[in-house]
Structure formats: C-alpha cells, structure tokens
C-alpha cells in the first residue's frame, strides 16, 4: 500500500486520507475532512471539515471545498472552480447547517465554473469552463453557460437517417432501427396537397401497442428538461404535434438523440428504456401515447437505480 504523499508546505490536519493520494504545497485540509485513495490535490486548495472526497479525484489549483460538499469517485474539478454552501451569506452569521452539494461519480467541472449550493452534479456530467450552475445537472449531461443549460449528453450518438418523414407524401409506415435496444423511430404516413397536410397512424400498426391513455406536454421553457425516467411495463410513443423536441433514449449501454420535428415522425420507447426530452422549441407540443394508465410504481426516476435494475435483470 502506497502511503499518501503530503508536501511539507501543505497544512493537512486530517488523518482520513487514502493511500496513493498526493497533496501539494499550500493546501489546507481541516481535521474532519475525508479524502479517498489515489487523489491528486493540487496547490493552493482549501478543504473544510464536513467534506467527503472519493477515490481517484483530481482537484486542480485554487479550489475551495466547503462544508457540506461530497465528491464521488473519479471526479475532475478544474482550476479555480468555486463552490458555495450558503444562499444568503452574511459576515459572522452562520446557518445551523450548510446546504449539501453532491458531485457524483465520474463528473467533470471545467475551470472557473461556479456551483451554487444544495445542488447535485449527476454521474458522468460535464460542466463547461466558466459556467454558473444554478440548478441540479442530470447524469451524463453537458451543461454550459450562465446560467448553465444542458446542451447535450455525453456518449450520445446522432440519430440514424430518417427517410420519409417531412419529405412529401408517404403512404406507408417505415420503422427505423436505432442503436438503442428499446427505441424505434417511425416515419408515419402523411399526405400533402393544396389543402394542407395530414399525418395518420393506426393502432397497432403505426403505434405498435394498444393505447390506454395519452398526454400532451406544452408551454415548456426552453431551458427545462422533462422525462428523466424509464418504465418497467409501459410503452410510450412520442410525436411532436407542433414545433420540435430533442429526445435522448438510453438502454444502459447505448445512448442516442432524436429530433422530433414533424407530426409524421414518431419514437417508440419500450419498457426499460431511459428517456429524456429537452431543447423544446417555444411552440413545441409533445403528444405521448402510453400503453398503460398512470401507475406511480411503474416509473424508475433515478438513473443509478435504473442501471442497477438493468443489471439485476440479466
């Protein structure tokens, strides 16, 4: 076992520091902090007491880790990243408990980003340099800007070619396989003439299941993210009745993004497929057909739990 290496110019007061961890000069670590194995804490960092840092974490120069912050394994924190733990700070006034911030496994935070308190940076998420994070960021999301907005998802493939939809009249259903096991893209029949356009779908031909309910999503601010769940038994079929929406489908191995921008285009999400909808246009109306009535127990709303349940089903 390799002992931690602590530079003689560092002030490390904790004994809870893992094997193989390097702590460089001018780092201050208070007594109650916990730091895992094989971490690299670069110079001029400050780590307070109520802090837990996982294994194989890199913290670059000039970062302060305040009370209430937990950092998972394999996290990268870039130079001069700023964390906060009090939404209404006053000099010499301390809350009874500081807000908790969680940076989950595998996340990366770019240089000079600022993270407000009480938030979660999801597993594998990527925060762009200089971003100001004002809300929790989902797993695998890429967030940039001030305030930070989700602009994409790590490891997401662009959708396959979409023959048919939006290219004039089409009289038959075309199903297009994707890289995601539980996602199928459909080009639906549509008819165009001088009177306008018509799109049609029959059950269970175009929509490949018997429908028990439908719902519509509209008036969504462009920064918002919806979905973020999978179903155990329910099938869903998504159509952009108006405007455009991006949908990310994830089967635990592959992740692909689809642009729904025509009423003649539909996306079937089978059970055990994680779905996210974002990048709503201002006029977007999302129509969703579902194979079951609403059942709260059918939802899986935590991505880590989704992965664990998938593994247990093998």
SULPEGI-V447580 format. One record per residue. N is the residue number from 1. SS is DSSP state (@ for helix, = for strand, . for the rest). NEAR is the number of other C-alpha atoms within 12 Angstrom. D_CENTER is the distance of its C-alpha to the mean C-alpha in Angstrom with 2 decimals. Layout:
((N	SS	NEAR	D_CENTER) (N	SS	NEAR	D_CENTER))
This chain:
((1	.	9	35.76) (2	.	12	35.22) (3	.	18	35.73) (4	.	25	33.42) (5	=	24	34.81) (6	=	30	35.30) (7	.	21	36.88) (8	.	15	40.14) (9	.	15	39.04) (10	.	25	35.96) (11	=	24	36.35) (12	=	33	34.52) (13	.	22	35.63) (14	.	26	33.41) (15	.	20	34.57) (16	.	24	31.17) (17	=	35	30.10) (18	.	29	29.39) (19	.	23	31.37) (20	.	22	30.77) (21	.	31	29.05) (22	=	33	30.40) (23	=	42	30.92) (24	.	30	32.45) (25	.	24	34.97) (26	.	23	34.70) (27	.	32	31.81) (28	=	32	32.34) (29	=	38	30.90) (30	.	28	32.12) (31	.	21	33.66) (32	.	22	31.06) (33	.	31	28.04) (34	=	32	26.77) (35	=	44	25.68) (36	.	34	24.98) (37	.	30	26.45) (38	.	28	26.40) (39	.	35	24.71) (40	=	37	25.80) (41	=	46	26.40) (42	.	33	27.83) (43	.	30	30.62) (44	.	26	30.72) (45	.	34	27.86) (46	=	36	28.31) (47	=	40	26.86) (48	.	33	27.89) (49	.	28	28.86) (50	.	27	26.12) (51	=	35	23.67) (52	=	36	22.31) (53	=	45	21.16) (54	.	35	20.33) (55	.	31	21.76) (56	.	29	21.64) (57	.	37	20.07) (58	=	37	21.14) (59	=	43	21.88) (60	.	33	23.64) (61	.	28	26.54) (62	.	28	26.78) (63	.	36	23.86) (64	=	35	24.61) (65	=	44	22.87) (66	.	36	24.08) (67	.	35	24.82) (68	.	33	21.98) (69	=	39	19.42) (70	=	37	18.14) (71	=	43	16.69) (72	.	34	15.67) (73	.	29	17.10) (74	.	28	16.82) (75	.	37	15.26) (76	=	38	16.56) (77	=	47	17.58) (78	.	34	19.46) (79	.	28	22.85) (80	.	28	23.47) (81	.	34	20.01) (82	=	33	20.85) (83	=	43	19.60) (84	.	31	21.23) (85	.	32	22.09) (86	.	26	24.31) (87	.	19	23.62) (88	.	14	27.38) (89	.	14	29.02) (90	=	9	32.82) (91	.	8	35.14) (92	.	6	36.56) (93	=	11	34.67) (94	.	15	32.25) (95	.	16	30.18) (96	.	10	30.96) (97	.	16	27.46) (98	.	24	24.82) (99	.	27	21.33) (100	.	29	18.90) (101	=	35	15.94) (102	=	37	13.79) (103	=	43	12.32) (104	.	37	11.10) (105	.	30	12.45) (106	.	29	12.15) (107	.	37	10.34) (108	=	39	12.45) (109	=	47	13.73) (110	.	34	16.21) (111	.	27	19.78) (112	.	28	20.84) (113	.	33	17.48) (114	=	36	17.97) (115	=	47	15.80) (116	.	34	17.25) (117	.	33	18.09) (118	.	27	16.75) (119	.	29	13.00) (120	=	33	10.29) (121	=	44	8.34) (122	.	34	6.01) (123	.	35	7.57) (124	.	31	7.98) (125	.	35	6.21) (126	=	40	9.06) (127	=	50	10.85) (128	.	33	13.83) (129	.	27	17.36) (130	.	24	18.87) (131	.	31	15.86) (132	=	32	16.26) (133	=	38	13.30) (134	.	29	14.54) (135	.	28	11.74) (136	.	32	8.99) (137	=	43	5.68) (138	.	41	2.63) (139	.	38	3.16) (140	.	33	4.40) (141	=	37	3.75) (142	=	33	7.44) (143	=	40	8.93) (144	=	31	12.73) (145	.	23	15.76) (146	=	22	17.55) (147	.	22	15.95) (148	.	32	12.65) (149	=	30	10.97) (150	=	39	8.05) (151	=	30	10.31) (152	=	35	8.75) (153	=	38	6.80) (154	.	29	8.67) (155	.	22	11.50) (156	=	27	11.47) (157	=	23	15.09) (158	=	23	16.79) (159	.	27	18.39) (160	.	21	21.90) (161	.	18	24.88) (162	.	28	25.55) (163	.	23	29.34) (164	.	26	31.00) (165	.	34	28.64) (166	.	25	29.74) (167	.	19	32.73) (168	.	21	35.59) (169	.	23	37.12) (170	=	25	35.99) (171	.	21	37.77) (172	.	22	35.80) (173	.	29	32.41) (174	=	26	30.58) (175	=	27	27.84) (176	=	26	25.70) (177	=	21	24.14) (178	.	29	20.73) (179	.	25	19.21) (180	.	33	17.15) (181	.	24	19.67) (182	.	33	18.94) (183	=	39	18.55) (184	=	35	21.69) (185	=	43	22.22) (186	=	39	25.48) (187	=	40	27.86) (188	.	36	29.96) (189	=	33	33.61) (190	=	28	34.36) (191	=	24	37.67) (192	=	19	38.56) (193	=	11	41.94) (194	.	7	43.63) (195	.	7	42.80) (196	=	11	39.01) (197	=	19	36.33) (198	=	22	35.56) (199	=	29	32.79) (200	=	27	33.42) (201	.	29	31.95) (202	.	16	33.94) (203	=	17	32.97) (204	.	15	32.39) (205	.	19	33.04) (206	.	33	30.41) (207	=	36	28.14) (208	.	28	28.48) (209	.	24	28.87) (210	.	21	30.88) (211	.	23	29.17) (212	.	19	29.36) (213	=	20	27.55) (214	=	21	25.70) (215	=	22	23.61) (216	=	20	22.79) (217	=	30	20.03) (218	=	26	21.28) (219	.	17	21.66) (220	.	23	17.91) (221	.	19	17.48) (222	.	23	15.90) (223	.	27	13.27) (224	.	27	12.01) (225	.	30	9.23) (226	=	27	10.90) (227	=	30	11.04) (228	=	29	8.13) (229	=	35	11.05) (230	=	39	13.68) (231	=	34	17.45) (232	.	27	20.13) (233	.	22	22.92) (234	.	34	22.10) (235	.	37	21.99) (236	=	43	20.57) (237	=	42	21.77) (238	=	48	20.09) (239	=	45	22.27) (240	=	34	21.96) (241	=	29	25.30) (242	=	25	25.16) (243	.	26	23.18) (244	.	32	20.02) (245	=	42	16.43) (246	=	38	13.82) (247	=	42	12.52) (248	=	46	10.19) (249	=	45	11.90) (250	=	41	11.34) (251	.	32	14.33) (252	.	28	13.30) (253	.	21	15.15) (254	.	24	14.52) (255	=	31	11.84) (256	=	38	13.42) (257	=	36	13.05) (258	=	44	15.94) (259	=	36	17.58) (260	=	39	19.55) (261	.	31	22.28) (262	.	36	25.42) (263	.	34	26.87) (264	.	40	28.19) (265	=	43	24.86) (266	=	46	23.05) (267	=	52	20.21) (268	=	41	20.92) (269	=	45	18.19) (270	.	32	20.11) (271	.	31	19.57) (272	.	36	17.22) (273	.	42	14.80) (274	=	46	11.16) (275	=	43	10.76) (276	=	38	8.67) (277	=	43	10.99) (278	=	37	10.84) (279	.	32	13.44) (280	.	32	16.09) (281	.	27	19.50) (282	.	20	21.71) (283	.	20	23.85) (284	.	30	21.37) (285	=	28	22.41) (286	=	40	20.40) (287	=	29	22.76) (288	=	31	21.62) (289	=	36	24.24) (290	=	32	23.72) (291	.	30	26.02) (292	.	25	26.23) (293	.	20	26.78) (294	.	19	24.19) (295	.	16	23.91) (296	@	15	21.60) (297	@	14	22.05) (298	@	20	20.79) (299	=	27	17.15) (300	=	28	14.66) (301	.	26	11.98) (302	.	21	10.60) (303	@	32	8.71) (304	@	24	11.13) (305	@	20	13.93) (306	@	30	13.22) (307	@	25	13.72) (308	@	15	16.75) (309	@	22	18.25) (310	@	23	18.02) (311	@	14	19.83) (312	@	9	22.36) (313	@	10	23.18) (314	.	7	24.34))
